[in-house]
Amino acid sequence: MTIRAWMTAVVGCVLALASPHADAQTYPTRVIRIVVPFPPGGPTDVAARLIAQPLAETLGQSVIVENQNGAGGRTGSRFVARSAPDGYTLLMGGTNLNAIIPAIYQNLDYDPVKSFTAVASVASDAVVMVVNPTVPAKTVAEFVQAAKANPGKLKYGSAPGIASHLASELLKYRAGIDVPFIPYRGGGPAITDLLGGQIDMIFNNKSVLLALIQGEKLRALAVTADKRWPELPDVPTMREAGFPDFPSDIVYGLLAPAGTPDAIVEKLNASVNKALHSEELRANLAKLGIEARSGTPQAFGAAMAEDMAKYDEIVRLTGIKVD
């Protein structure tokens, strides 16, 4: 073999090894990180940490969770959108980050839909309206009455531009009440201040609120689901409370930067679905009242598109604007 022929063969091998197909065959060979664009303790963080360990066991590689909070989830989302499309940097996204943000923000420096490839849904988490026990309201109607009697006195908190923010604004719009919005970096800090009495009400997820409700740290007024929760049989739905058509479950799932090879996406999807069949994971999910939600990348993408249409309508009705 001539030197030129030998060099050509070597280059060919290197290019083959560098190709997406070869990468997919050997993937993963190093640590995978799941970026959570909110602080620790919130529902997005909970979903990421629940899936990380069983996913690592399935893939045979370490999976870490990295919190990059800021700008209502946009900072971490932008980081993943601009990361290499190689399967090693993933976003824990879903309804809040990939269905609601595009309904609210018009001038982003990344596209919440086109900048990502749907990988796998992980879980769906229900939503509940809760108040600090010092608030003199045991029902949604009583909360509305108290808000009307004291305009601007009761306050609610949320990260801007996520489901809990939009649910609260939808209640304000339909009830005709003045309840000021206090923005937070994520669900965790808002819950902390609700417990401390700095704010009075939030909508947030079962995964982070159920234990606090059962421990009587917070009072549940209504759930946004189609039917009452088995864990809280005495708490009515928003429909029963006189406010139908509230969005219900929040879907969480993994997304990769656009352009990630299909073979890597398929491998990740299969690994997530396998992890979701872990008895330990399902038991951990059940403790929080979260439902495992496996499926194809296409089904996850379609669910987000359906949610975006719902939240587009809420934004149109309420006129929500977020800076």
KOLMIRO-609024 format. One line per field, with one value per residue (C-alpha): residue in one letter; residue number from 1; z, y negated, x negated. Coordinates in steps of 0.02 Angstrom, whole numbers. Each point is the difference from the previous one (the first is absolute). Layout:
residues N
residuo [a / ...] $
num [NUM / ...] $
c3 [Z / ...] $
c2 [Y / ...] $
c1 [X / ...] $
//
This chain:
residues 323
residuo [m / t / i / r / a / w / m / t / a / v / v / g / c / v / l / a / l / a / s / p / h / a / d / a / q / t / y / p / t / r / v / i / r / i / v / v / p / f / p / p / g / g / p / t / d / v / a / a / r / l / i / a / q / p / l / a / e / t / l / g / q / s / v / i / v / e / n / q / n / g / a / g / g / r / t / g / s / r / f / v / a / r / s / a / p / d / g / y / t / l / l / m / g / g / t / n / l / n / a / i / i / p / a / i / y / q / n / l / d / y / d / p / v / k / s / f / t / a / v / a / s / v / a / s / d / a / v / v / m / v / v / n / p / t / v / p / a / k / t / v / a / e / f / v / q / a / a / k / a / n / p / g / k / l / k / y / g / s / a / p / g / i / a / s / h / l / a / s / e / l / l / k / y / r / a / g / i / d / v / p / f / i / p / y / r / g / g / g / p / a / i / t / d / l / l / g / g / q / i / d / m / i / f / n / n / k / s / v / l / l / a / l / i / q / g / e / k / l / r / a / l / a / v / t / a / d / k / r / w / p / e / l / p / d / v / p / t / m / r / e / a / g / f / p / d / f / p / s / d / i / v / y / g / l / l / a / p / a / g / t / p / d / a / i / v / e / k / l / n / a / s / v / n / k / a / l / h / s / e / e / l / r / a / n / l / a / k / l / g / i / e / a / r / s / g / t / p / q / a / f / g / a / a / m / a / e / d / m / a / k / y / d / e / i / v / r / l / t / g / i / k / v / d] $
num [1 / 2 / 3 / 4 / 5 / 6 / 7 / 8 / 9 / 10 / 11 / 12 / 13 / 14 / 15 / 16 / 17 / 18 / 19 / 20 / 21 / 22 / 23 / 24 / 25 / 26 / 27 / 28 / 29 / 30 / 31 / 32 / 33 / 34 / 35 / 36 / 37 / 38 / 39 / 40 / 41 / 42 / 43 / 44 / 45 / 46 / 47 / 48 / 49 / 50 / 51 / 52 / 53 / 54 / 55 / 56 / 57 / 58 / 59 / 60 / 61 / 62 / 63 / 64 / 65 / 66 / 67 / 68 / 69 / 70 / 71 / 72 / 73 / 74 / 75 / 76 / 77 / 78 / 79 / 80 / 81 / 82 / 83 / 84 / 85 / 86 / 87 / 88 / 89 / 90 / 91 / 92 / 93 / 94 / 95 / 96 / 97 / 98 / 99 / 100 / 101 / 102 / 103 / 104 / 105 / 106 / 107 / 108 / 109 / 110 / 111 / 112 / 113 / 114 / 115 / 116 / 117 / 118 / 119 / 120 / 121 / 122 / 123 / 124 / 125 / 126 / 127 / 128 / 129 / 130 / 131 / 132 / 133 / 134 / 135 / 136 / 137 / 138 / 139 / 140 / 141 / 142 / 143 / 144 / 145 / 146 / 147 / 148 / 149 / 150 / 151 / 152 / 153 / 154 / 155 / 156 / 157 / 158 / 159 / 160 / 161 / 162 / 163 / 164 / 165 / 166 / 167 / 168 / 169 / 170 / 171 / 172 / 173 / 174 / 175 / 176 / 177 / 178 / 179 / 180 / 181 / 182 / 183 / 184 / 185 / 186 / 187 / 188 / 189 / 190 / 191 / 192 / 193 / 194 / 195 / 196 / 197 / 198 / 199 / 200 / 201 / 202 / 203 / 204 / 205 / 206 / 207 / 208 / 209 / 210 / 211 / 212 / 213 / 214 / 215 / 216 / 217 / 218 / 219 / 220 / 221 / 222 / 223 / 224 / 225 / 226 / 227 / 228 / 229 / 230 / 231 / 232 / 233 / 234 / 235 / 236 / 237 / 238 / 239 / 240 / 241 / 242 / 243 / 244 / 245 / 246 / 247 / 248 / 249 / 250 / 251 / 252 / 253 / 254 / 255 / 256 / 257 / 258 / 259 / 260 / 261 / 262 / 263 / 264 / 265 / 266 / 267 / 268 / 269 / 270 / 271 / 272 / 273 / 274 / 275 / 276 / 277 / 278 / 279 / 280 / 281 / 282 / 283 / 284 / 285 / 286 / 287 / 288 / 289 / 290 / 291 / 292 / 293 / 294 / 295 / 296 / 297 / 298 / 299 / 300 / 301 / 302 / 303 / 304 / 305 / 306 / 307 / 308 / 309 / 310 / 311 / 312 / 313 / 314 / 315 / 316 / 317 / 318 / 319 / 320 / 321 / 322 / 323] $
c3 [0 / -48 / 129 / -89 / 0 / 183 / 48 / -100 / 94 / 168 / -40 / -57 / 164 / 101 / -96 / 25 / 186 / 5 / -93 / 92 / -38 / 83 / 147 / 20 / 5 / 141 / 90 / 143 / 40 / 130 / 126 / -58 / 83 / 16 / 14 / 111 / -33 / 173 / 179 / 98 / 86 / -134 / -103 / -153 / 113 / 84 / -169 / -57 / 159 / 0 / -175 / 9 / 100 / -86 / -168 / 48 / 46 / -166 / -104 / 102 / 16 / 131 / -17 / 102 / 30 / -20 / 55 / -111 / 57 / -59 / -110 / 36 / -71 / -156 / 57 / 17 / -153 / -106 / 64 / -58 / -165 / -37 / 60 / -115 / -71 / 62 / 134 / 148 / 47 / 23 / 59 / 125 / -89 / -51 / 27 / 90 / -105 / -173 / -7 / 110 / -33 / -188 / 41 / 104 / -65 / -177 / -14 / 67 / -57 / -18 / -57 / 141 / -131 / -148 / 105 / 76 / -44 / 107 / 80 / 126 / 116 / 180 / 109 / 18 / 159 / 57 / 64 / 158 / 67 / 178 / 128 / 160 / 145 / 68 / -152 / 52 / -147 / -4 / -177 / -164 / 20 / 171 / -71 / -137 / 128 / 109 / -150 / -52 / 177 / 9 / -176 / -17 / 175 / -41 / -107 / -101 / -59 / -144 / -121 / -145 / -154 / 63 / 30 / 180 / -55 / -140 / 110 / 130 / -131 / -76 / 171 / 22 / -173 / 24 / 180 / -29 / 149 / 38 / 67 / -37 / -79 / 90 / -120 / 57 / -81 / 21 / 93 / 147 / 58 / -25 / 109 / 134 / 6 / -1 / 153 / 81 / -36 / -118 / -134 / 20 / -146 / -137 / -131 / -6 / -23 / 100 / 4 / 109 / 93 / 47 / 156 / 58 / -22 / 90 / 140 / 13 / -40 / -146 / -38 / -167 / -76 / -167 / -125 / -187 / -49 / -80 / 160 / 184 / 56 / 98 / 124 / 30 / -21 / 89 / -113 / -150 / -178 / -73 / -104 / 159 / 75 / -144 / -116 / -144 / -139 / 103 / -73 / 93 / 2 / -29 / -109 / 29 / -118 / -73 / -152 / -94 / -108 / -177 / -116 / 123 / -104 / -9 / 60 / 161 / 27 / -24 / 120 / 132 / -26 / 20 / 155 / 81 / -36 / 73 / 155 / 23 / 25 / 152 / 152 / 111 / -113 / -12 / 190 / 18 / -126 / 87 / 167 / -82 / -96 / -167 / -147 / -106 / -182 / -128 / -187 / -164 / -39 / -125 / 132 / 120 / -135 / -44 / 183 / 13 / -159 / 71 / 164 / -93 / -83 / 171 / 78 / -153 / 38 / 185 / -47 / -124 / 130 / 145 / -96 / 99 / -40 / 71 / -11] $
c2 [0 / -170 / -138 / -98 / 149 / 35 / -183 / 4 / 156 / -78 / -159 / 104 / 94 / -160 / -76 / 158 / -3 / -184 / 27 / -10 / 183 / 54 / -115 / 77 / 176 / -43 / -129 / -39 / -2 / -139 / -88 / -60 / -155 / -45 / -189 / -61 / -186 / -30 / 7 / 164 / 52 / -43 / 126 / -6 / 38 / 142 / 79 / -10 / 76 / 142 / 56 / -33 / 153 / 134 / -76 / 11 / 183 / 36 / -91 / 59 / -177 / -138 / -122 / -161 / -137 / -178 / -149 / -153 / -112 / -175 / -98 / 113 / 154 / -84 / -7 / 189 / 32 / -116 / 88 / 170 / -71 / -61 / 159 / 130 / 117 / 155 / 68 / -53 / -157 / 20 / -115 / 52 / -93 / 28 / -103 / -147 / -23 / 58 / -35 / -153 / -103 / -9 / -57 / -146 / -57 / -66 / -60 / 140 / 32 / 185 / 92 / 100 / 122 / 4 / -8 / 170 / 180 / 91 / 152 / 77 / -46 / 48 / -43 / -100 / -97 / -68 / -178 / -65 / -172 / -24 / -140 / -35 / 62 / -177 / -52 / -2 / 106 / 184 / -1 / -87 / -100 / -62 / -46 / -100 / -83 / -46 / -69 / -107 / -66 / -46 / -45 / 17 / 71 / 186 / 45 / 151 / 57 / 99 / 1 / -111 / 80 / 176 / 99 / -58 / -182 / 22 / 97 / -139 / -134 / 101 / 9 / -189 / -31 / 111 / -52 / -185 / -16 / -103 / 117 / -67 / 114 / 21 / 76 / 133 / 93 / 165 / 101 / 41 / -181 / -42 / 146 / -54 / -174 / 70 / 104 / -155 / -107 / -122 / 47 / 73 / 117 / 103 / 126 / 135 / 184 / 151 / 64 / -144 / -47 / 163 / 35 / -181 / 12 / 166 / -71 / -149 / -122 / -64 / 4 / 67 / -89 / 91 / 111 / -36 / 183 / 72 / 96 / -10 / 71 / 164 / -76 / -152 / 64 / -151 / -128 / -46 / -25 / -175 / 47 / 47 / -166 / -93 / -24 / 126 / 22 / -25 / 85 / 161 / 101 / -65 / 114 / 17 / 79 / -4 / -100 / -10 / -139 / -1 / 103 / 139 / 161 / 103 / 155 / -87 / -68 / 174 / 76 / -130 / 25 / 188 / -22 / -122 / 115 / 147 / -103 / -47 / 184 / 8 / 50 / -113 / -150 / 32 / 14 / -166 / -80 / 71 / -75 / -171 / 38 / -15 / 110 / 76 / -46 / 100 / -14 / -43 / -163 / -38 / 20 / -113 / -133 / 11 / -20 / -159 / -70 / 35 / -87 / -150 / -27 / 3 / -124 / -114 / -21 / -39 / -131 / -76 / -8 / -67 / -111 / 66 / -90 / 52 / -106] $
c1 [0 / -69 / -16 / 137 / 117 / -39 / 37 / 162 / 55 / -42 / 95 / 148 / 1 / -10 / 146 / 101 / -31 / 48 / 163 / 166 / 33 / -162 / 35 / 172 / -75 / -120 / 109 / -14 / -185 / 1 / 110 / 171 / 71 / 182 / 20 / 140 / 32 / 73 / -69 / -4 / 160 / 126 / 100 / -115 / -148 / 95 / 41 / -182 / -71 / 126 / -49 / -188 / -55 / 105 / -47 / -184 / 22 / 85 / -131 / -149 / -65 / 12 / 145 / -9 / 128 / -61 / 107 / -21 / 141 / 40 / 120 / 149 / -86 / -68 / -183 / -20 / 107 / -108 / -156 / 63 / 63 / -177 / -87 / -77 / 134 / -89 / 117 / -107 / 96 / 187 / 139 / 133 / 139 / 179 / 157 / -78 / -156 / 53 / 187 / 30 / -157 / 34 / 178 / -65 / -169 / -11 / -181 / -109 / -178 / 41 / 156 / 85 / 65 / -119 / -158 / 37 / 34 / 129 / -82 / 120 / 141 / -37 / 149 / 159 / 31 / 168 / 28 / 84 / 47 / -61 / -2 / -94 / 109 / 11 / 102 / 184 / 60 / 43 / 72 / -38 / 161 / -57 / -170 / 85 / 112 / -151 / -93 / 148 / 20 / -185 / -62 / -188 / -26 / -13 / -152 / -53 / -171 / -75 / -143 / 55 / 72 / 33 / 160 / 24 / -14 / 126 / 122 / -3 / 29 / 141 / 85 / -23 / 74 / 152 / 34 / -34 / -118 / -157 / -134 / -175 / -129 / -168 / -130 / -123 / -144 / 92 / 131 / -114 / -28 / 185 / 52 / -124 / 75 / 177 / -43 / -74 / 151 / -87 / 127 / 174 / 38 / -80 / 47 / -133 / -29 / 55 / -179 / -59 / 159 / 88 / -105 / 20 / 189 / 10 / -108 / 119 / -139 / 104 / 187 / 60 / 150 / 18 / -89 / -3 / 25 / 156 / 39 / -47 / -165 / 9 / -124 / 113 / 179 / 76 / -83 / 110 / -56 / -6 / 153 / 95 / -58 / 82 / -150 / 4 / -128 / -156 / -155 / -33 / -160 / -176 / -106 / -187 / -124 / -174 / -50 / -164 / -72 / 70 / -107 / -35 / -16 / 159 / -92 / -53 / 176 / 71 / -127 / 41 / 186 / -14 / -107 / 123 / 146 / -95 / -46 / 183 / 40 / -113 / 102 / -105 / 28 / 186 / 10 / -92 / 117 / 153 / -54 / 11 / 158 / -90 / 47 / -138 / 27 / -97 / 18 / -83 / -90 / 138 / 137 / -94 / -18 / 184 / 51 / -103 / 79 / 174 / -46 / -68 / 170 / 85 / -119 / 5 / 185 / -32 / -130 / 123 / 139 / -102 / -119 / -148 / -161 / -168 / -157] $
//
